[in-house]
């Protein structure tokens, strides 16, 4: 019995949680105090209405479930995911990312966005969901992805 207090003082309990992919958990949820400002910024931006599946992906990304992603995949991330089932992050490590997470838009949305670098994404009810900065559109890559998702939805 006398050895228990000695062991208790020298034991360090570590968390059993593993570090998130990429080193830190991505949290993109806008604090309540900044939501009004973001909503007013979005008023001036072109808008794209999200399908239900895209809204679900926004939820996954914004809460960090797809860390280290900080938004929908860009072209280089998409290609890595598609061809290597992983992403190489800034520190050189490789993160399992076998499912491309992209936002596929149609030609009508692309025309509405025009040359704007920022885009407001709205939900099916028209409420602001997300602002994407430094918008990137790659027609050749995402058209195939969109066609595949359309087939899955029917």
C-alpha positions as CSV (number, residue, x, y, z in Angstrom):
1,X,0.0,0.0,0.0
2,X,2.8,2.4,0.7
3,X,4.1,2.1,-2.9
4,X,0.8,3.5,-4.4
5,X,1.4,7.1,-3.4
6,X,5.0,6.9,-4.8
7,X,3.7,5.7,-8.1
8,X,0.9,8.2,-8.3
9,X,3.4,11.1,-7.9
10,X,5.6,9.9,-10.7
11,X,3.0,8.9,-13.3
12,X,2.0,11.3,-16.1
13,X,-1.2,10.6,-17.9
14,X,-1.2,11.7,-21.5
15,X,-4.2,12.3,-23.7
16,X,-5.2,9.3,-25.7
17,X,-6.2,11.5,-28.6
18,X,-4.0,11.6,-31.6
19,X,-3.1,14.9,-33.2
20,X,-5.3,16.0,-36.1
21,X,-4.0,15.5,-39.6
22,X,-1.8,18.5,-40.5
23,X,-1.0,19.2,-36.8
24,X,-3.9,21.4,-35.7
25,X,-7.6,21.1,-35.9
26,X,-9.1,23.4,-38.5
27,X,-12.1,25.4,-37.1
28,X,-13.7,27.7,-39.6
29,X,-16.9,28.5,-37.7
30,X,-17.3,32.3,-37.6
31,X,-17.7,33.6,-34.0
32,X,-21.1,35.0,-33.2
33,X,-19.5,38.5,-32.7
34,X,-18.3,38.6,-36.4
35,X,-21.3,37.1,-38.2
36,X,-23.0,40.4,-38.8
37,X,-19.9,41.8,-40.4
38,X,-19.5,38.8,-42.6
39,X,-23.1,39.0,-43.7
40,X,-22.7,42.6,-44.7
41,X,-19.5,41.7,-46.7
42,X,-21.4,38.9,-48.4
43,X,-24.2,41.3,-49.6
44,X,-21.7,42.7,-52.2
45,X,-20.5,39.3,-53.5
46,X,-21.8,37.0,-56.2
47,X,-23.8,34.1,-54.7
48,X,-23.9,30.4,-55.4
49,X,-26.7,28.3,-54.0
50,X,-25.5,25.1,-52.5
51,X,-27.0,21.7,-53.0
52,X,-27.7,19.6,-49.9
53,X,-24.6,17.5,-50.4
54,X,-22.4,20.6,-50.7
55,X,-23.9,22.0,-47.5
56,X,-23.0,18.8,-45.8
57,X,-19.4,19.1,-47.0
58,X,-19.3,22.7,-45.7
59,X,-20.3,21.3,-42.3
60,X,-17.5,18.7,-42.5
61,X,-14.9,21.2,-43.5
62,X,-15.9,24.0,-41.1
63,X,-15.8,21.8,-38.0
64,X,-12.4,20.3,-38.8
65,X,-13.5,16.8,-39.8
66,X,-11.5,17.2,-43.0
67,X,-8.4,18.8,-41.4
68,X,-6.0,20.0,-42.8
69,X,-8.4,21.3,-45.4
70,X,-9.4,25.0,-44.9
71,X,-12.1,24.9,-47.6
72,X,-13.0,23.0,-50.7
73,X,-10.0,21.5,-52.4
74,X,-8.0,23.6,-54.9
75,X,-6.7,22.0,-58.1
76,X,-3.4,20.7,-56.6
77,X,-5.2,19.2,-53.6
78,X,-7.9,17.6,-55.8
79,X,-5.2,16.0,-58.0
80,X,-3.3,14.6,-55.1
81,X,-6.5,13.2,-53.6
82,X,-7.6,11.7,-56.9
83,X,-4.3,10.1,-57.9
84,X,-2.5,9.4,-54.6
85,X,-5.4,9.2,-52.1
86,X,-3.5,11.6,-49.8
87,X,-2.4,15.2,-49.4
88,X,1.1,16.5,-48.7
89,X,1.0,19.2,-46.1
90,X,3.3,22.1,-45.6
91,X,5.6,20.3,-43.1
92,X,6.2,17.6,-45.8
93,X,4.1,14.9,-44.1
94,X,1.4,13.0,-45.9
95,X,-2.3,13.0,-44.8
96,X,-4.8,10.4,-45.8
97,X,-7.4,12.1,-48.0
98,X,-8.8,9.6,-50.4
99,X,-12.1,11.4,-51.1
100,X,-12.0,14.6,-53.1
101,X,-14.0,17.4,-51.5
102,X,-14.8,20.0,-54.1
103,X,-17.5,22.4,-55.0
104,X,-18.8,21.7,-58.5
105,X,-20.7,24.6,-60.1
106,X,-22.5,24.9,-63.4
107,X,-21.9,27.4,-66.2
108,X,-24.6,29.7,-65.0
109,X,-22.9,30.0,-61.6
110,X,-19.6,30.6,-63.3
111,X,-21.0,33.4,-65.4
112,X,-22.6,35.0,-62.3
113,X,-19.3,34.9,-60.5
114,X,-17.4,36.4,-63.4
115,X,-14.0,37.8,-62.4
116,X,-14.8,38.1,-58.7
117,X,-12.2,36.6,-56.4
118,X,-14.6,36.1,-53.5
119,X,-17.9,34.3,-53.6
120,X,-20.8,33.9,-51.1
121,X,-22.3,30.5,-50.8
122,X,-25.9,30.3,-49.6
123,X,-27.9,27.4,-48.5
124,X,-31.1,26.1,-50.1
125,X,-33.1,28.7,-48.1
126,X,-30.9,31.6,-49.3
127,X,-29.1,32.1,-45.9
128,X,-25.4,32.9,-46.0
129,X,-23.3,29.8,-45.2
130,X,-19.8,30.6,-46.3
131,X,-17.6,33.2,-48.0
132,X,-14.9,31.7,-50.3
133,X,-11.9,33.9,-50.8
134,X,-9.5,33.5,-53.7
135,X,-12.0,31.6,-55.7
136,X,-10.6,29.1,-58.2
137,X,-12.5,27.4,-61.0
138,X,-11.1,24.5,-63.0
139,X,-13.7,23.4,-65.5
140,X,-12.0,20.3,-66.9
141,X,-11.3,18.7,-63.5
142,X,-14.6,19.5,-61.7
143,X,-17.0,18.7,-64.6
144,X,-16.2,15.0,-64.3
145,X,-16.6,15.1,-60.5
146,X,-20.0,16.9,-60.9
147,X,-21.3,14.4,-63.5
148,X,-20.3,11.5,-61.1
149,X,-22.2,13.2,-58.2
150,X,-25.3,13.9,-60.4
151,X,-25.4,10.2,-61.3
152,X,-25.1,9.2,-57.6
153,X,-27.9,11.5,-56.6
154,X,-30.4,9.9,-59.0
